[in-house]
Each structure stands twice: as structure tokens, then as C-alpha cells.
Amino acid sequence: MLSRNKARMCIVVDILAVFCLIIPRVLYAGSPEIYLFWAYTAVGLTVIILIISLIYQRCPNCGKGTAPLQWWKNGTKHCKKCGKPFVYDK
């Protein structure tokens, strides 16, 4: 069974990664060093999302497909490898 809380955590971290790229660009337009720091932070957050997705959001049946991140239940999604539905805990 997949954890919806981990999926939500990945979504929030993904939004933070986007803000790490947008906000410093607007606030510190003249300083490339600060923007590079925030760009590296965004890349680090993206790597964290990928690791969490690959470890915790795998198909519980075959273990090969990765479940799409869903905040709420938006219909039943199926694994592309085995064709079985992804079942979340809530």
C-alpha cells in the first residue's frame, strides 16, 4: 500500500524547489552567487524528491513502476508495467 503522506511531502518539496528558483531571481537579480546557491538548493530538493519517489512510491505489485503523486484520490491510476491499480492508504 502506498503512502499518501509521502506523496504529499514530495509535492510540497517540489513546490519549494520551484520557489527556490523563482523568488531569488526576482529579489537578487544582480547577484549571480546568491542565485547559484538557490539553484543548487533546488537541484538538491529535486534529488530528494526522486529518491523518495523511487523508494516509497513504487508499485506494490511488481516493484517496477512508480506511482503518480496524488494529493487526493483523482481516479484510479494503474501501473504501466503490470497494469494493476495503485492503492493508497487514505
Buried (B, 14 or more C-beta within 10 A) or exposed (E): EBBBEBBBBBBEBBEBBEEBBEEBEEEBEEEEEBBEBBBEBBEEBBEBBEEBBEEBBBBBBEEEBBBEBBEEEEEEBEBEEEEEEBEBEE
